[in-house]
Amino acid sequence: MTLATCGTEGLDCSPRGDLAGFVRIVDDRTLMMPDRRGNNRIDSLRNIVEVGRVGLLFLVPGSGTTLRVNGTARISVDPDLCAAFAVDGKAPRSVIVISVAQVYFQCARAIHRSRLWDPESQVGPASLPSPGQILVATSRQRIDGETYDAEWPERARKTM
Protein backbone atom coordinates (compact mmCIF):
# COMPACT_ATOMS: atom_id res chain seq x y z
CA MET A 1 0.00 0.00 0.00
CA THR A 2 0.99 3.61 -0.24
CA LEU A 3 0.38 6.22 2.44
CA ALA A 4 -0.15 9.79 1.26
CA THR A 5 -0.03 12.72 3.67
CA CYS A 6 0.07 16.50 3.44
CA GLY A 7 1.71 19.04 5.70
CA THR A 8 2.97 22.59 5.82
CA GLU A 9 6.16 21.59 3.95
CA GLY A 10 4.33 19.75 1.18
CA LEU A 11 3.13 16.30 0.23
CA ASP A 12 4.49 12.84 0.92
CA CYS A 13 3.55 9.49 -0.53
CA SER A 14 5.48 6.48 0.66
CA PRO A 15 5.18 2.73 0.24
CA ARG A 16 4.24 0.69 3.30
CA GLY A 17 4.20 -3.05 3.59
CA ASP A 18 4.49 -5.95 5.94
CA LEU A 19 3.02 -9.39 6.37
CA ALA A 20 -0.57 -9.87 5.22
CA GLY A 21 -2.92 -8.19 7.67
CA PHE A 22 -0.44 -5.52 8.77
CA VAL A 23 -3.24 -2.94 8.48
CA ARG A 24 -5.74 -3.96 11.13
CA ILE A 25 -9.43 -3.19 11.11
CA VAL A 26 -10.46 -2.03 14.58
CA ASP A 27 -14.07 -1.18 13.75
CA ASP A 28 -16.16 0.23 10.88
CA ARG A 29 -14.32 3.56 11.02
CA THR A 30 -10.86 2.79 12.41
CA LEU A 31 -7.71 1.19 10.99
CA MET A 32 -4.31 0.79 12.59
CA MET A 33 -0.92 0.12 11.03
CA PRO A 34 2.61 -0.10 12.39
CA ASP A 35 5.16 2.53 11.51
CA ARG A 36 8.21 0.39 10.87
CA ARG A 37 11.73 1.71 10.41
CA GLY A 38 12.34 3.22 7.02
CA ASN A 39 14.59 5.95 5.74
CA ASN A 40 14.18 7.95 8.98
CA ARG A 41 12.93 11.03 7.13
CA ILE A 42 9.65 10.96 9.11
CA ASP A 43 7.86 13.03 6.44
CA SER A 44 4.62 11.07 6.84
CA LEU A 45 4.71 11.25 10.63
CA ARG A 46 5.44 14.99 10.62
CA ASN A 47 2.55 15.57 8.21
CA ILE A 48 0.20 13.50 10.36
CA VAL A 49 1.10 15.53 13.44
CA GLU A 50 0.75 18.84 11.55
CA VAL A 51 -2.39 18.25 9.45
CA GLY A 52 -3.57 14.69 9.99
CA ARG A 53 -5.15 14.06 6.57
CA VAL A 54 -4.18 10.74 4.98
CA GLY A 55 -4.92 8.71 1.88
CA LEU A 56 -4.14 5.01 1.57
CA LEU A 57 -3.99 3.06 -1.68
CA PHE A 58 -3.94 -0.70 -1.33
CA LEU A 59 -2.58 -2.76 -4.23
CA VAL A 60 -3.22 -6.50 -4.23
CA PRO A 61 -0.32 -8.37 -5.89
CA GLY A 62 -1.48 -10.27 -8.94
CA SER A 63 -4.78 -8.39 -9.03
CA GLY A 64 -5.91 -5.19 -10.69
CA THR A 65 -7.97 -4.37 -7.62
CA THR A 66 -7.04 -1.20 -5.78
CA LEU A 67 -8.78 0.09 -2.68
CA ARG A 68 -8.62 3.70 -1.54
CA VAL A 69 -9.15 4.91 1.99
CA ASN A 70 -9.25 8.59 2.95
CA GLY A 71 -9.41 9.97 6.45
CA THR A 72 -7.46 11.46 9.30
CA ALA A 73 -4.74 9.92 11.40
CA ARG A 74 -2.93 10.25 14.68
CA ILE A 75 0.21 8.61 15.99
CA SER A 76 0.27 6.40 19.09
CA VAL A 77 3.43 5.39 20.93
CA ASP A 78 1.52 3.39 23.53
CA PRO A 79 3.91 0.56 24.48
CA ASP A 80 1.17 -2.09 24.65
CA LEU A 81 -0.22 -1.10 21.24
CA CYS A 82 3.25 -1.08 19.68
CA ALA A 83 3.99 -4.49 21.23
CA ALA A 84 0.80 -5.85 19.64
CA PHE A 85 2.35 -5.13 16.22
CA ALA A 86 5.73 -6.75 16.96
CA VAL A 87 7.20 -9.00 14.26
CA ASP A 88 10.12 -11.27 15.10
CA GLY A 89 10.33 -9.58 18.49
CA LYS A 90 10.65 -6.09 16.96
CA ALA A 91 7.91 -3.64 17.84
CA PRO A 92 7.36 -0.59 15.63
CA ARG A 93 8.32 2.80 17.00
CA SER A 94 4.71 3.91 16.71
CA VAL A 95 1.31 2.92 15.38
CA ILE A 96 -0.71 5.05 12.98
CA VAL A 97 -4.38 5.13 13.96
CA ILE A 98 -6.61 6.09 11.04
CA SER A 99 -10.16 7.42 11.31
CA VAL A 100 -11.81 6.41 8.04
CA ALA A 101 -13.91 8.98 6.18
CA GLN A 102 -14.20 7.30 2.75
CA VAL A 103 -13.53 3.87 1.28
CA TYR A 104 -13.89 3.04 -2.40
CA PHE A 105 -12.38 1.01 -5.20
CA GLN A 106 -10.10 2.85 -7.61
CA CYS A 107 -10.35 2.15 -11.32
CA ALA A 108 -8.05 -0.77 -12.16
CA ARG A 109 -7.30 0.31 -15.75
CA ALA A 110 -3.86 1.77 -14.94
CA ILE A 111 -2.77 -1.44 -13.21
CA HIS A 112 -3.92 -3.53 -16.17
CA ARG A 113 -2.46 -1.20 -18.82
CA SER A 114 0.93 -1.05 -17.08
CA ARG A 115 1.03 -4.85 -16.74
CA LEU A 116 2.36 -4.19 -13.23
CA TRP A 117 2.17 -7.82 -12.11
CA ASP A 118 3.31 -9.37 -15.41
CA PRO A 119 6.88 -10.70 -14.95
CA GLU A 120 7.62 -10.16 -18.66
CA SER A 121 6.99 -6.41 -18.34
CA GLN A 122 9.19 -5.94 -15.29
CA VAL A 123 12.55 -4.24 -15.61
CA GLY A 124 15.67 -5.99 -14.34
CA PRO A 125 17.34 -4.16 -11.43
CA ALA A 126 20.73 -4.27 -13.18
CA SER A 127 19.37 -2.03 -15.95
CA LEU A 128 18.56 0.75 -13.46
CA PRO A 129 20.89 3.16 -11.68
CA SER A 130 21.72 2.07 -8.12
CA PRO A 131 20.44 4.05 -5.10
CA GLY A 132 24.01 5.31 -4.61
CA GLN A 133 24.20 6.56 -8.20
CA ILE A 134 20.88 8.38 -7.76
CA LEU A 135 22.09 9.95 -4.50
CA VAL A 136 25.28 11.16 -6.20
CA ALA A 137 23.22 12.88 -8.89
CA THR A 138 20.59 14.36 -6.58
CA SER A 139 23.09 15.53 -3.94
CA ARG A 140 25.35 17.19 -6.53
CA GLN A 141 28.02 14.63 -5.66
CA ARG A 142 28.03 15.43 -1.91
CA ILE A 143 27.18 11.79 -1.16
CA ASP A 144 29.62 8.99 -1.96
CA GLY A 145 27.38 6.65 -3.95
CA GLU A 146 29.83 3.75 -4.10
CA THR A 147 30.18 3.72 -0.30
CA TYR A 148 26.41 4.00 0.10
CA ASP A 149 25.81 1.01 -2.18
CA ALA A 150 28.61 -1.03 -0.57
CA GLU A 151 27.28 -0.41 2.96
CA TRP A 152 23.63 -1.01 2.07
CA PRO A 153 23.49 -4.80 2.58
CA GLU A 154 24.78 -4.52 6.17
CA ARG A 155 22.47 -1.57 6.97
CA ALA A 156 19.52 -3.52 5.60
CA ARG A 157 20.46 -6.61 7.60
CA LYS A 158 20.57 -4.59 10.84
CA THR A 159 17.43 -2.52 10.30
CA MET A 160 14.92 -4.65 8.41
CORNOR-V897946 format. One record per pair of residues at least 12 apart in sequence whose ideal C-beta (glycine too) atoms are under 6 Angstrom apart, sorted by the first residue. I is the first residue (numbers start at 0). GAP is how many residues later the second one is. If there is no record, write none. Layout:
I:GAP
I:GAP
//
This chain:
0:15
0:55
0:57
1:13
1:55
2:13
2:41
2:53
3:51
4:39
4:42
4:43
4:49
5:41
5:45
5:47
6:39
6:40
6:43
6:44
7:42
11:31
11:32
11:35
13:30
28:71
30:67
31:63
31:65
32:63
33:51
33:58
33:61
34:57
34:58
34:59
34:61
35:56
36:122
47:25
47:27
51:20
51:21
52:19
53:19
54:15
55:13
61:55
63:44
63:47
63:48
65:40
66:38
67:36
67:38
68:31
68:34
69:31
69:32
70:27
70:28
70:29
70:30
71:27
72:23
72:25
73:23
74:19
75:19
75:21
76:17
80:14
81:13
129:19
131:13
131:16
131:17
132:12
134:13
//
